[in-house]
């Protein structure tokens, strides 16, 4: 990615590009996203976009990798309570369904198999260590920490925009969300608790 803007006006343009492009990529994917729509909605031009991000792919990378970092920051793992972590992930997907859609496009258009990102060790290391520590303390069942993490994340996405059964929205009645949270909490607890 190219240099980030130094002025407050440049920073505002940079932020507008990110905000508009997040929605564009979430809706249309990498191949379907159009730079023309992004710059028009962000009230800028292609030269500015390319100066900040280098390319459309560079813009997607900035947004997608930022979304992965955001989820880690907003929903940090608590390996001593993986059920609560799953519920907090569920809630984040309700708040930001675009983040799940970005990951889905990355899977469909870039990495149909294997790890979703190249630097997966860096992104998962803290979570895997936390799970291994909880296993050593006898709180989490034995098994590959990566597989346990993947299981919990998949369970948390059962009603997300990538569900092949039903995609929930934040606009649904709170009773429906509470029912799902309770089921998710109990299911993850049973699946991951030692003994």
Secondary structure in CASP SS format (residue, H / E / C, confidence):
PFRMAT SS
TARGET T0000
AUTHOR 0000-0000-0000
METHOD secondary structure of the structure
MODEL  1
X C 1.00
X C 1.00
X C 1.00
X C 1.00
X C 1.00
X C 1.00
X C 1.00
X H 1.00
X H 1.00
X H 1.00
X H 1.00
X H 1.00
X H 1.00
X H 1.00
X H 1.00
X H 1.00
X H 1.00
X H 1.00
X H 1.00
X H 1.00
X H 1.00
X H 1.00
X H 1.00
X H 1.00
X H 1.00
X H 1.00
X H 1.00
X H 1.00
X H 1.00
X H 1.00
X H 1.00
X H 1.00
X C 1.00
X C 1.00
X H 1.00
X H 1.00
X H 1.00
X H 1.00
X H 1.00
X H 1.00
X H 1.00
X C 1.00
X C 1.00
X C 1.00
X C 1.00
X H 1.00
X H 1.00
X H 1.00
X H 1.00
X H 1.00
X H 1.00
X H 1.00
X H 1.00
X C 1.00
X C 1.00
X H 1.00
X H 1.00
X H 1.00
X H 1.00
X H 1.00
X H 1.00
X H 1.00
X H 1.00
X H 1.00
X H 1.00
X H 1.00
X H 1.00
X H 1.00
X H 1.00
X H 1.00
X H 1.00
X H 1.00
X H 1.00
X H 1.00
X C 1.00
X C 1.00
X C 1.00
X C 1.00
X H 1.00
X H 1.00
X H 1.00
X H 1.00
X H 1.00
X H 1.00
X H 1.00
X H 1.00
X H 1.00
X H 1.00
X H 1.00
X H 1.00
X H 1.00
X H 1.00
X H 1.00
X H 1.00
X H 1.00
X C 1.00
X H 1.00
X H 1.00
X H 1.00
X H 1.00
X H 1.00
X H 1.00
X H 1.00
X H 1.00
X H 1.00
X H 1.00
X H 1.00
X H 1.00
X H 1.00
X C 1.00
X C 1.00
X C 1.00
X C 1.00
X C 1.00
X C 1.00
X C 1.00
X C 1.00
X C 1.00
X C 1.00
X H 1.00
X H 1.00
X H 1.00
X H 1.00
X H 1.00
X H 1.00
X H 1.00
X H 1.00
X H 1.00
X H 1.00
X H 1.00
X H 1.00
X H 1.00
X H 1.00
X H 1.00
X H 1.00
X H 1.00
X C 1.00
X C 1.00
X C 1.00
X E 1.00
X C 1.00
X C 1.00
X C 1.00
X C 1.00
X H 1.00
X H 1.00
X H 1.00
X H 1.00
X H 1.00
X H 1.00
X H 1.00
X H 1.00
X H 1.00
X H 1.00
X H 1.00
X H 1.00
X C 1.00
X C 1.00
X C 1.00
X C 1.00
X C 1.00
X C 1.00
X C 1.00
X C 1.00
X C 1.00
X C 1.00
X C 1.00
X C 1.00
X C 1.00
X C 1.00
X C 1.00
X C 1.00
X C 1.00
X H 1.00
X H 1.00
X H 1.00
X H 1.00
X H 1.00
X H 1.00
X H 1.00
X H 1.00
X H 1.00
X H 1.00
X H 1.00
X H 1.00
X H 1.00
X H 1.00
X H 1.00
X H 1.00
X H 1.00
X H 1.00
X H 1.00
X E 1.00
X C 1.00
X C 1.00
END
